[in-house]
Amino acid sequence: MATRSTIAKVMEDGTIRSIYCHWDGYPDYVGRILGTHYTDPTKIDQLLALGDISTLDVEIGEKQDFDDRKEGWTLAYGRDRGETGTYALPHMDVDGWKALRRDSGCEYGYLWNGSEWETFNLYGVDDNEDYRND
């Protein structure tokens, strides 16, 4: 069973942009990868530009066969499977982002606040618990 999550960034104007991540969204996987390999705002922007993803990995990678992915590369629905409508979604604020993504089945939310990742349990248990591996 998938542990769905959402990956988001606070933009300069205070709005939020987010993508959906289908697999392994728990803090020990997606949270660890983000905290270790996605701390450069340019790389975070490149990740969001992929749109919704099936699996996050340490590198964004390049276009690949969706059914035979390269180890270490992120697998994206649009780039790798040719799906449409998978672009990053805009949100007016953090609460709007959390509510929409919770309603779409995401269990965890990861928010780049401009200097670090914040982790949220979107089901409300231990909300805003910090899962970073410092």
MOSULFEN-V714521 format. One record per residue. N is the residue number from 1. RES is the residue in one letter. D_CENTER is the distance of its C-alpha to the mean C-alpha in Angstrom with 2 decimals. Layout:
N|RES|D_CENTER + N|RES|D_CENTER
This chain:
1|M|17.87 + 2|A|14.11 + 3|T|12.06 + 4|R|9.47 + 5|S|6.40 + 6|T|4.30 + 7|I|2.32 + 8|A|5.87 + 9|K|9.00 + 10|V|12.59 + 11|M|14.74 + 12|E|18.37 + 13|D|19.83 + 14|G|17.92 + 15|T|15.87 + 16|I|12.12 + 17|R|9.95 + 18|S|6.78 + 19|I|5.35 + 20|Y|5.78 + 21|C|5.49 + 22|H|9.19 + 23|W|10.46 + 24|D|10.87 + 25|G|8.29 + 26|Y|11.05 + 27|P|11.42 + 28|D|13.78 + 29|Y|11.53 + 30|V|7.76 + 31|G|9.05 + 32|R|11.88 + 33|I|10.40 + 34|L|8.37 + 35|G|11.68 + 36|T|13.85 + 37|H|12.68 + 38|Y|10.43 + 39|T|12.85 + 40|D|14.43 + 41|P|13.53 + 42|T|14.64 + 43|K|12.32 + 44|I|9.28 + 45|D|11.03 + 46|Q|11.61 + 47|L|8.08 + 48|L|7.64 + 49|A|11.13 + 50|L|10.42 + 51|G|9.17 + 52|D|7.98 + 53|I|7.85 + 54|S|10.02 + 55|T|9.38 + 56|L|7.66 + 57|D|10.76 + 58|V|12.51 + 59|E|13.36 + 60|I|12.13 + 61|G|15.57 + 62|E|17.59 + 63|K|18.44 + 64|Q|19.31 + 65|D|20.78 + 66|F|18.21 + 67|D|20.62 + 68|D|21.40 + 69|R|18.39 + 70|K|19.10 + 71|E|18.42 + 72|G|15.95 + 73|W|14.27 + 74|T|10.90 + 75|L|11.96 + 76|A|11.26 + 77|Y|13.07 + 78|G|14.67 + 79|R|15.63 + 80|D|16.63 + 81|R|17.90 + 82|G|19.07 + 83|E|17.61 + 84|T|17.89 + 85|G|16.18 + 86|T|12.61 + 87|Y|12.07 + 88|A|9.73 + 89|L|11.41 + 90|P|13.42 + 91|H|14.27 + 92|M|17.41 + 93|D|16.33 + 94|V|14.23 + 95|D|16.32 + 96|G|15.87 + 97|W|12.05 + 98|K|12.39 + 99|A|15.28 + 100|L|14.02 + 101|R|10.92 + 102|R|13.28 + 103|D|15.82 + 104|S|13.77 + 105|G|13.52 + 106|C|10.28 + 107|E|11.64 + 108|Y|9.26 + 109|G|7.38 + 110|Y|6.29 + 111|L|8.15 + 112|W|9.69 + 113|N|13.21 + 114|G|14.93 + 115|S|16.08 + 116|E|13.83 + 117|W|10.76 + 118|E|11.63 + 119|T|10.74 + 120|F|11.91 + 121|N|13.41 + 122|L|13.24 + 123|Y|16.45 + 124|G|18.29 + 125|V|19.44 + 126|D|19.23 + 127|D|17.21 + 128|N|15.83 + 129|E|16.80 + 130|D|15.95 + 131|Y|14.66 + 132|R|14.61 + 133|N|16.89 + 134|D|19.30
